[in-house]
Amino acid sequence: MSLVTTRISFLEPEHVKGRIQSLALGPVQLSVLAYTPLSSQRTPRLIRQSDPELYQLGLTTAGRQSIEQAREYASLGPGDLVLYDSSRPFTATAGPPSSGAEVMLLQFPRSLVALPDKAVAPLCGTALSGRRGIGQLLSQLLTGLVHTHADLTLNDTIRLGNTVVDLTSALLARHGDRQALLPPETRKHAIFEQISGFITTHLHDPDLKPDAIAAAHFISTRYLHRIFQDHGTSIGDFVRRQRLARCRQDLADPSQRTVPIATIGARWGYPTPSHFTRTFRTATGMTPSEYRALSHSSPPRTAP
């Protein structure tokens, strides 16, 4: 997949710079672009010549830009998302002068979105927040994909491509008040990702229990358990694994060698040392102090 064909005019011809990096995620493509001020137009003639029938979701990461499509206009800054359609004309501008913009651009076939075109069309060309809720989770995932893509397997990239499309569908459904139109599996997968992100940012809270998590997402505790069961785990195991992974990371970190073990446990939701030690030993077969000592021990020297 390549970028949708547009007619580009650089606004400062004497200072033209640009770069692009593209990542394949199955049928989805994620590109990172940076460019000096420009105007990009997709005209009716270009659409007639070739139309891959894609939705494009842009996340502005630096600078300012704007887009106009279907009589909708959006002015975008860092953290803003915008959706547009390759089958309809649009004009995009990056500026202000001398600064240009940087953007992450997600491209995927329109057929992958679990919403009818008539539900999505009114949202094309409108600004969508990437700083809260599903938009924030989607933005974090796109950023993480750029940084970790080289370490992912082909199957990883395909699964994550499906995930970003599901999250995009959920974001559009939320903004268009069309959540009921999403297939049950898409809704369930999107809310699983949203809850997972919530848990990750609240691991420090010892009161991070199923009832509290369910209430924060306006669902029943029973439905919460079902969501995690459908993903092959339980809510308790998921929270525990996430906490222990952070604890192991901190215990093995040389820069935190002098930080008290009780402090590390409390940092990740274990307020009492005895609870932390018991949970850690059950999971790893050793106490936190033994794990730290083993992590920092020098490898044995080979005899000459």
Stockholm file with secondary structure:
# STOCKHOLM 1.0

chainA/1-304         MSLVTTRISFLEPEHVKGRIQSLALGPVQLSVLAYTPLSSQRTPRLIRQSDPELYQLGLTTAGRQSIEQAREYASLGPGDLVLYDSSRPFTATAGPPSSGAEVMLLQFPRSLVALPDKAVAPLCGTALSGRRGIGQLLSQLLTGLVHTHADLTLNDTIRLGNTVVDLTSALLARHGDRQALLPPETRKHAIFEQISGFITTHLHDPDLKPDAIAAAHFISTRYLHRIFQDHGTSIGDFVRRQRLARCRQDLADPSQRTVPIATIGARWGYPTPSHFTRTFRTATGMTPSEYRALSHSSPPRTAP
#=GR chainA/1-304 SS CCCCCCEEEESSGGGCCEEEEEEEETTEEEEEEEESSEEEEECHHHHHHCCCCEEEEEEEEEEEEEEEETTEEEEECTTEEEEEETTSCEEEEEESTTTCEEEEEEEEEGGGSSSCHHHHGGGTTSEEESSSHHHHHHHHHHHHHHHHGGGCCHHHHHHHHHHHHHHHHHHHHHHTTCGGGSCHHHHHHHHHHHHHHHHHHTTTCTTCCHHHHHHHTTSCHHHHHHHHHHTTSCHHHHHHHHHHHHHHHHHHCGGGTTSCHHHHHHHTTCCSHHHHHHHHHHHHSSCHHHHHHHHHSCCCCCCC
#=GC SS_cons         CCCCCCEEEESSGGGCCEEEEEEEETTEEEEEEEESSEEEEECHHHHHHCCCCEEEEEEEEEEEEEEEETTEEEEECTTEEEEEETTSCEEEEEESTTTCEEEEEEEEEGGGSSSCHHHHGGGTTSEEESSSHHHHHHHHHHHHHHHHGGGCCHHHHHHHHHHHHHHHHHHHHHHTTCGGGSCHHHHHHHHHHHHHHHHHHTTTCTTCCHHHHHHHTTSCHHHHHHHHHHTTSCHHHHHHHHHHHHHHHHHHCGGGTTSCHHHHHHHTTCCSHHHHHHHHHHHHSSCHHHHHHHHHSCCCCCCC
//
